[in-house]
Amino acid sequence: MSDRIKGSALTMGGAACWGVSGCMGQYLFTREGMDSTWLVPIRLFLAGLILCGFFFIKDRKTLFDPWNVKKDPRNAIDLLVYGLAGVSCCQFTYFLTIQLSSAGMGTILQDVSPVIILLVVCIQQKRGPRVFEVCSILLALVGVFLITTHGSLTGLAVSPAALVSGIVSACCVAIYTMWPKKLQEQYPTPMLQGWAFLMGGIMFSLIFRPWQIDYVPTAMGAFGIFTVVVLGNVLAFSLYMSGVPLIGPQKASLYSFAEPVTAAIISTLVLGSPFTLWDALGFGCIFLMLVLLSLPAKQKN
């Protein structure tokens, strides 16, 4: 019971931090003129420096141990996949979706990740989805349809680019939620996060070269960067990924609904983003999907 309560609190806390960070990202894009190709590399690199620097001081042997290929070459491969394909690509596509739409839209599209996790589990177990799983998939599809089209069969309420980047973000969430089980059994989650952020910061810096972008943040912009680094990276990922092993990825996905709820409330009330009845219905469908996937096995039969 204590592990379930602790895991639930950690995942909800991390998700709420993501929601606040997403709204700050929306503010930086709409009010401060930042671009995701400038913000994400800096955000990841600074967060990686903070976490890796902490563990370098605390226990430098453990910090570099995952890269010891003589001990276990699989650890280095797992860390690369987890850090680059999972955490880092998720960060970029998430903020790109926010830039192209809103914080609420970015977070709710990301929350279809449990369906992707479900499909991967079915493939791994070489079975078809059960009745409740089919219902969950249909709820997720209906929810995304309502949010992205507002009930129209002829057009999208968001740009196709935002829809694609949001779905890619959800796929990346599935990767970083399911992939690092072995790593998390051996090393502290915040340390793994540090390496993921640092690798992502370097990778996206080489791709986007933010130093060549003619942009200088204001004082409020600098505060926004500090917020998304500390709250959205260092704290949010550490809390959420520490809670996942305690309650499991599917249960964690239910409590992570605190992220889109937080983002929708703040972006609507503070940033003035529209929130329609269609959005509310779509949110409700996706929340029901998460609830259905998180029910105990006996209640699903």
matplotlib code that plots the C-alpha trace (Angstrom):
import matplotlib.pyplot as plt

x = [0.0, 2.8, 4.5, 1.3, 0.6, 4.2, 4.3, 1.0, 2.1, 5.4, 3.9, 1.1, 3.7, 5.9, 3.0, 1.8, 5.3, 5.2, 1.9, 3.3, 6.4, 4.4, 2.4, 5.6, 6.9, 3.7, 4.3, 7.9, 6.8, 3.8, 5.0, 8.8, 9.3, 11.4, 11.5, 11.5, 14.7, 16.4, 14.8, 15.0, 18.7, 19.5, 16.9, 18.2, 21.8, 21.4, 19.2, 21.8, 24.6, 22.7, 21.9, 25.2, 27.1, 25.3, 26.1, 29.7, 30.1, 28.1, 29.3, 31.3, 32.0, 28.3, 27.8, 30.1, 29.3, 26.6, 29.2, 31.4, 31.1, 33.4, 31.0, 27.8, 27.7, 23.9, 23.7, 25.3, 23.0, 19.9, 21.0, 21.5, 18.0, 16.3, 18.1, 18.0, 15.0, 12.9, 13.5, 15.2, 13.0, 10.0, 11.1, 11.5, 8.3, 6.4, 7.5, 7.1, 3.5, 3.0, 4.6, 2.3, -0.9, -1.1, 0.2, -3.1, -3.1, 0.5, 0.0, -3.3, -1.9, 1.1, -1.3, -2.3, 1.0, -0.8, -2.4, 1.0, 2.3, -0.7, -0.1, 3.6, 2.6, 0.2, 3.0, 5.4, 2.9, 1.9, -1.8, -4.6, -6.1, -8.8, -12.3, -11.5, -8.3, -10.2, -12.5, -9.5, -8.1, -11.5, -11.8, -8.3, -9.1, -12.4, -10.8, -8.0, -10.6, -12.8, -9.8, -8.1, -11.2, -13.8, -16.3, -15.8, -15.2, -13.8, -11.1, -8.7, -8.9, -5.1, -2.4, -1.4, 2.1, 0.9, -1.0, 2.0, 4.4, 2.0, 1.6, 5.4, 5.8, 3.4, 5.6, 8.7, 6.9, 6.3, 10.0, 11.2, 8.5, 9.1, 12.7, 14.8, 13.6, 17.0, 18.8, 16.4, 17.1, 20.8, 21.1, 19.2, 16.6, 17.7, 21.2, 19.8, 17.8, 20.9, 22.6, 19.5, 19.2, 22.9, 23.0, 19.8, 21.2, 24.4, 22.5, 20.0, 22.6, 24.5, 21.3, 19.8, 22.9, 21.1, 24.2, 23.5, 19.9, 19.7, 17.8, 18.5, 16.0, 14.6, 14.7, 11.3, 12.5, 15.5, 13.2, 11.1, 14.1, 15.0, 11.4, 11.3, 14.8, 14.3, 10.6, 10.0, 13.2, 15.1, 12.1, 9.3, 11.2, 12.9, 9.5, 7.6, 10.3, 10.8, 7.1, 6.8, 8.7, 6.5, 3.1, 3.9, 3.8, 0.0, -1.0, 1.5, -0.2, -3.5, -2.0, 0.0, -3.4, -2.6, -0.3, -3.0, -5.4, -2.9, -1.8, -5.4, -6.4, -3.3, -3.3, -7.0, -7.2, -3.8, -2.7, -6.1, -6.0, -9.5, -11.0, -14.2, -16.8, -15.2, -11.9, -13.7, -15.3, -12.0, -10.3, -13.0, -12.6, -8.9, -9.3, -11.8, -9.3, -6.6, -9.1, -10.0, -6.4, -5.6, -8.5, -7.4, -7.6, -10.7, -12.7, -11.9, -13.3]
y = [0.0, 2.4, 1.8, 2.4, 5.7, 6.8, 5.8, 7.6, 10.8, 10.8, 10.3, 12.8, 15.3, 14.8, 15.1, 18.3, 19.8, 18.9, 20.6, 23.9, 23.6, 23.1, 26.2, 28.1, 26.8, 28.1, 31.5, 31.5, 30.7, 33.1, 36.0, 35.9, 34.9, 31.7, 28.7, 25.1, 24.5, 27.1, 26.2, 22.4, 22.0, 24.6, 23.1, 19.6, 20.5, 22.6, 20.0, 17.3, 19.4, 19.9, 16.2, 14.8, 17.4, 16.4, 12.7, 13.5, 15.1, 12.5, 9.2, 9.6, 5.9, 5.1, 8.0, 6.5, 2.8, 2.5, 3.2, 0.4, -1.9, -4.5, -4.9, -5.0, -3.6, -3.8, -1.0, 1.5, 0.6, 0.8, 4.2, 5.5, 4.3, 5.5, 8.9, 9.8, 8.0, 8.2, 11.2, 13.6, 13.1, 13.2, 16.6, 18.1, 16.8, 17.7, 21.4, 21.4, 20.4, 23.1, 25.7, 24.5, 24.4, 24.8, 23.3, 21.5, 20.0, 18.9, 17.1, 15.4, 14.1, 12.8, 10.9, 8.4, 6.7, 4.0, 2.7, 2.4, 0.6, -1.7, -2.5, -3.2, -5.5, -7.4, -7.9, -9.0, -11.5, -12.6, -12.1, -9.9, -7.2, -8.2, -6.7, -4.0, -3.2, -2.7, -0.4, 1.5, 1.9, 3.1, 5.6, 7.0, 7.3, 9.0, 11.4, 12.4, 12.8, 15.1, 17.2, 17.6, 18.0, 19.5, 17.0, 18.1, 15.4, 17.9, 19.7, 19.7, 22.1, 21.8, 21.7, 18.3, 19.0, 19.4, 16.2, 14.3, 15.7, 15.0, 11.3, 11.0, 12.4, 9.7, 7.0, 8.4, 8.3, 4.6, 4.1, 5.8, 4.3, 0.7, 0.5, 1.3, -1.5, -3.2, 0.2, 1.3, -1.8, -1.0, 2.8, 5.8, 7.2, 10.9, 9.8, 8.1, 11.2, 13.3, 11.3, 11.4, 15.1, 15.7, 13.4, 15.1, 18.6, 17.7, 16.0, 18.7, 21.4, 19.8, 19.5, 23.0, 25.0, 27.4, 29.6, 30.7, 31.7, 35.4, 35.5, 37.0, 36.2, 38.9, 38.7, 37.0, 34.7, 33.7, 33.0, 30.9, 28.9, 28.3, 27.1, 24.6, 23.3, 22.8, 22.2, 20.5, 18.5, 17.9, 17.7, 16.3, 13.5, 12.5, 12.3, 10.5, 8.0, 7.2, 6.5, 4.2, 1.2, 1.4, 1.2, 0.1, 2.0, 1.5, 2.7, 5.6, 6.6, 7.2, 9.5, 11.3, 12.7, 15.5, 16.9, 17.7, 18.8, 21.2, 22.4, 22.9, 24.9, 27.2, 27.7, 28.5, 30.8, 32.4, 32.3, 32.6, 29.4, 28.3, 25.3, 24.1, 21.5, 19.2, 19.5, 18.6, 15.5, 14.5, 14.8, 12.7, 9.9, 9.7, 9.8, 6.9, 5.1, 5.5, 4.4, 1.3, 0.3, 0.8, -1.3, -4.5, -7.6, -9.0, -5.9, -6.2, -9.7]
z = [0.0, 0.9, -2.4, -4.3, -2.5, -2.9, -6.6, -7.2, -5.5, -7.4, -10.8, -10.2, -8.9, -11.9, -14.3, -12.7, -13.0, -16.7, -17.1, -15.6, -17.7, -20.8, -20.1, -19.5, -22.8, -24.5, -22.9, -24.1, -27.7, -27.9, -25.7, -25.7, -29.3, -28.6, -30.9, -29.9, -31.9, -29.6, -26.3, -26.3, -26.8, -24.1, -21.8, -22.1, -21.9, -18.7, -17.0, -17.9, -16.5, -13.2, -12.7, -13.9, -12.0, -8.8, -9.2, -10.2, -6.8, -5.0, -6.6, -9.8, -10.1, -10.4, -12.8, -15.4, -14.7, -17.3, -20.0, -18.8, -21.9, -20.3, -17.4, -19.5, -23.1, -23.1, -20.5, -22.8, -25.7, -23.4, -22.2, -25.7, -26.8, -23.6, -23.6, -27.3, -28.9, -25.7, -23.4, -25.8, -28.8, -26.6, -25.2, -28.7, -30.2, -27.1, -27.2, -31.0, -30.5, -28.0, -30.3, -33.1, -31.0, -27.2, -23.9, -23.4, -26.9, -26.6, -23.3, -24.2, -27.5, -25.6, -23.3, -25.9, -25.1, -23.0, -26.1, -27.8, -24.7, -24.9, -28.5, -27.8, -24.9, -27.2, -29.8, -27.1, -25.7, -29.3, -28.7, -29.9, -27.7, -25.3, -25.2, -22.6, -24.5, -27.8, -25.9, -24.6, -28.1, -29.4, -26.6, -27.3, -31.0, -30.4, -27.9, -30.3, -33.0, -30.9, -29.8, -33.1, -35.3, -32.9, -34.4, -38.0, -40.7, -43.2, -41.3, -38.4, -35.4, -35.2, -37.8, -39.3, -38.1, -34.5, -34.7, -36.1, -33.6, -30.8, -31.8, -32.2, -28.7, -27.4, -29.1, -27.4, -24.0, -24.6, -25.3, -22.1, -20.0, -21.0, -22.1, -19.0, -16.6, -16.4, -16.0, -13.3, -11.3, -11.3, -11.2, -9.7, -12.0, -11.7, -12.8, -15.9, -16.6, -16.3, -19.0, -21.2, -21.0, -21.6, -24.6, -26.0, -25.4, -27.3, -30.1, -30.7, -30.4, -33.2, -35.3, -34.7, -33.7, -31.4, -31.1, -34.7, -34.0, -33.5, -30.3, -26.8, -24.0, -21.8, -18.0, -18.1, -20.8, -18.7, -15.8, -18.1, -19.2, -15.5, -14.9, -17.7, -16.9, -13.1, -12.9, -16.3, -16.6, -13.4, -11.0, -13.3, -14.9, -11.6, -9.8, -12.6, -13.4, -9.7, -9.4, -12.5, -10.9, -7.8, -9.6, -13.2, -16.5, -17.1, -13.6, -13.9, -17.2, -15.3, -12.7, -15.4, -16.5, -14.0, -16.7, -19.4, -16.7, -15.2, -18.7, -19.9, -16.8, -16.9, -20.6, -20.7, -17.6, -17.8, -21.4, -23.0, -25.1, -26.2, -24.5, -26.1, -25.3, -27.9, -26.1, -22.8, -24.4, -25.9, -22.5, -21.0, -23.5, -23.0, -19.2, -19.4, -21.6, -18.9, -16.1, -18.1, -18.7, -15.0, -13.5, -11.7, -13.8, -11.9, -12.7, -16.4, -16.8]

ax = plt.figure().add_subplot(projection="3d")
ax.plot(x, y, z, "-o")
ax.set_aspect("equal")
plt.show()
